[in-house]
């Protein structure tokens, strides 16, 4: 099936800068929300099924607002569904960290600590954005990610300072996700072009590091020093994992274009 004509005309390069920024943040939330949804019925305990489902829903709610806003700023009639379900992987602008497979529970909690702590600083900064829509979203989302961050902190400490096996796996989880950390704080062309609207990625890192390093110390874990780092997500260069994630996420919408229920 061919996508709707309005969607096929989407050009990321032609989007206004604020729309590109909203799209990138929305893609981060959408892709991680999809990843966390994969844990439902597979988490280590029932309470975690519910907790991860709720965090996933929070992230997808953020994505809906951000993608809708990006479509509104573009002015070509694209909806949140168009942007979520009719773009190919090279049109997504999320960081690599969120598309990484879940791994075991320790890997997911390591990723959650890293990303929720990043979003905490991001949305705290965006509450002062010169863009009223982004500032309003940040005010709401900050409360959500405060819980996400604390949830991740609790599990990282519990596993890191637990048994020998849980400590080993939690440290391995950190090692698995750490190559994706630098990309979170790397200034990109879009954020640099919006000094009064976007949060400065590099400016978020000091507070992020202070919190995360404190958690690692409490958990008796060591901050990894990876030998490589990922990059390119904000430019549409992704790992093979994103394509594998998008296929089931987009399948129903692409199989029945224009359907509603």
C-alpha positions, -999 to +999 in steps of 0.1 A: +000+000+000+012+035-007+011+060+021-014+089+020-003+116-005+000+142+022+024+120+042+045+110+012+054+147+007+070+150+041+105+166+039+124+166+072+149+191+057+121+216+049+106+216+084+109+248+104+137+245+131+112+243+160+093+216+142+126+196+137+133+201+174+099+189+185+102+160+161+135+148+176+122+150+212+090+133+202+109+105+184+130+099+215+099+095+236+080+074+210+107+049+204+116+044+241+079+041+248+076+014+222+107-004+237+093-003+272+060-017+260+078-049+250+083-056+287+046-060+294+039-096+306+077-102+306+089-080+335+104-098+366+072-091+387+037-080+382+043-046+397+070-040+371+046-049+343+024-021+355+052+003+363+069-001+329+035+001+311+028+034+328+062+048+320+057+037+284+023+055+283+038+086+297+064+087+270+039+080+242+018+108+256+048+131+254+054+119+218+018+126+208+020+162+219+054+167+203+046+151+170+013+169+168+031+202+174+057+194+147+029+187+122+012+219+132+043+240+127+050+223+094+015+234+082+011+206+056-016+186+073+005+159+089-010+144+120+008+126+149-002+093+133+013+103+100+046+111+116+046+080+138+035+054+113+044+066+078+081+077+081+109+053+073+138+048+097+160+074+080+134+100+087+134+095+125+156+118+146+159+099+179+191+092+196+205+056+193+201+049+230+163+046+229+163+022+199+187-002+216+171-036+224+159-041+260+184-068+268+179-082+303+162-062+331+195-047+342+202-033+308+167-017+306+172-002+341+206+012+331+191+028+300+162+041+321+186+057+346+206+074+318+176+086+298+152+095+325+179+115+342+185+133+309+148+140+303+146+153+339+173+180+331+158+186+296+123+193+307+135+213+337+154+236+313+125+237+287+101+251+313+119+284+305+117+280+267+106+310+247+082+286+229+050+285+249+039+251+237+072+235+246+073+252+280+038+239+287+047+204+277+079+206+298+059+216+329+037+185+326+064+161+315+088+171+343+065+156+369+063+124+349+100+120+344+107+128+380+090+095+388+107+077+359+141+088+372+133+077+408+120+044+396+152+037+377+174+049+406+156+025+430+163-005+407+199+004+399+207+007+436+188-025+445+205-045+418+240-029+421+241-032+459+224-066+460+239-100+454+271-107+435+251-118+405+228-088+405+258-065+409+276-082+379+245-079+357+238-043+367+274-033+359+271-052+325+239-033+318+257+000+323+285-011+300+259-020+274+242+014+273+271+038+280+283+042+244+249+060+238+254+085+265+275+111+247+250+116+219+224+129+244+246+159+252+261+166+218+250+199+204+233+196+170+225+220+142+189+223+152+193+230+189+221+254+182+198+274+159+172+278+186+190+294+215+158+309+231+137+278+224+158+247+228+177+234+258+214+234+253+223+197+253+258+203+266+245+224+294+224+195+307+253+172+313+268+186+345+236+182+366+229+149+349+263+136+358+261+147+394+229+128+399+239+097+380+273+095+396+257+097+430+234+068+421+263+047+409+282+054+441+252+044+462+248+012+441+286+004+444+288+005+406+315+020+384+309+045+356+319+028+324+346+041+300+335+028+266+359+023+238+334+036+212+304+059+211+273+060+190+264+091+169+242+101+140+206+095+153+197+132+151+208+132+114+187+101+106+215+076+107+204+046+128+213+011+138+195-019+124+175-021+156+153+008+147+140-008+115+132-040+135+113-019+160+093+001+134+081-029+115+057-042+141+049-007+154+038+005+119+024-027+105-012-023+113-014+013+102+003+006+069-018-025+063-050-005+066-043+031+055-070+055+064-088+031+087-102+043+120-117+026+150 
